[in-house]
Amino acid sequence: MSQQLPGIVDRVELTEVLVVVPARNEERLLPRCLQALQDAADRLAAERPGVAVRVVVVLDRCSDGSAEIVAGWPGVVVVVSDHGRVGTARALGVDHGLGVSPVPPPGVWIGSTDADSAVPPDWLLTQLRYADEGVDLVLGTVRPDPAELPDPVVRRWLNRHDLADGHPHVHAANLGVRADIYRAVGGFAGVDVHEDVFLAAAVRGAGGRVVSTGASPVLTSARVTGRTPGGMAGYLSDLAESDDPRWELTFDRVG
């Protein structure tokens, strides 16, 4: 970090990962998400047995069978929200996992993904490798599920997105942050969209060390009818209907 953030203690070895997953009516894709997280946790346990993993799923205005699916998944903690804002749902999940103290327990890393997404098996290992190097915020990439889009739209999306190290994108579906940094900058904003972008800007503004990596991309739903306004689904819908070059990178530069 270029400056000491307020309330931050000296770095300690990471001992726990808290993964937060907001969900709204995701009964179809939740099993894939949870299995992928279990695979990532198992991979982490095999290589770093001293790091515990906890998963918190925030059911935000769910009216389908999502609650039943999560209840049948051992070790997953459920938080119920009626706010209808993804930023608030993420923040509630973090607060539940960390407690409401302004100073979280030392040695905790927060991983963020989405219920319609599937992390790769090395997802947690990648984030913690960066954390071990002193990184405060890890920004990863996503790839839309090619099974849900026509090939021309998939190619158009890939042509318009930089998926290498140093990319300009911010995705809450593939993000990790030190818990003390998260608390120090105010956490996820209670907004309908772009809570990830606001968090990244806050960490950068406070002098935190941020890395954008192309490693461990997350597979995400390519549906064109979304849960939040201005999100991935809306972008893909417009991209599928337009060849206008003005669409290039607009989604990921803002959220």
C-alpha positions, 0 to 999 in steps of 0.5 A: 500500500502506498499509505497506511489505511486507518484502522489497519493492523500489521499484516498477519497470515491469512487463516480464513476465507469468507465467501459471500454469494447473493442469490435471487431466485437462482434455484437452477444455477445454485447447485452448480455455484455451490459445487464449484465453491466446494471444489475450490475449498477442497483444493485450498484445503489440500494445499493450504490446510491451515486456511478455513473456508466459510460460505454465506449465501444471502437469499435476497427476495427469493420466491423459488426453491433457492432456500431448500437447495441451500439448506441441503448443502452442508456447511453453507450459512444462509442469510435472508434479505428483503432489501432487493439490492445486490449491494446490500445483500453482499454487505449483509453477507459480509457483516454476518460472516465477520460480525458488526465490529468495525475491526474484523478478526485479523487474517480474514480474506473475503471472496465474492462471487454470484449464484449464477456463476461457477468459480474454477477449482484454483479460484481461492488459491489464486486469490490467496497467492496474491494476498500473500504478496501484500495485495489488498484487492484482487479483481478477476475476470468472467466469461459468459457461459457459451452454452447460453449464447449464440457463437457469434455473440460469444465471439463478439464478447471475447473480442471486446474484453481484455481477459489478461493480467492488468485488465480494466474490468471489475466483477463482483462475481470474481473479486477478493479483498482483505477484510480489514481493508474492506471495513476501513473503506466502508464495504459494499455500498447498498446499491442496485448495481456497481457495488463492486466498482465503488468498492474498487474505487474506494480501495484505490482511493485509500492507497490499497494495492489492487491487482487485476488478474486474468488467472482463474476466470469465473464462468457466469450466466449468459442470460439476457434477462437479469436480476438487477438493472444495468448488469451483465444480462442487460449488457449481453442483451444489447451486445447481441442486438448491436454491432455498434463499436460504442459497446466495446468494454462499456459493461466492465468499465463500470461494473 
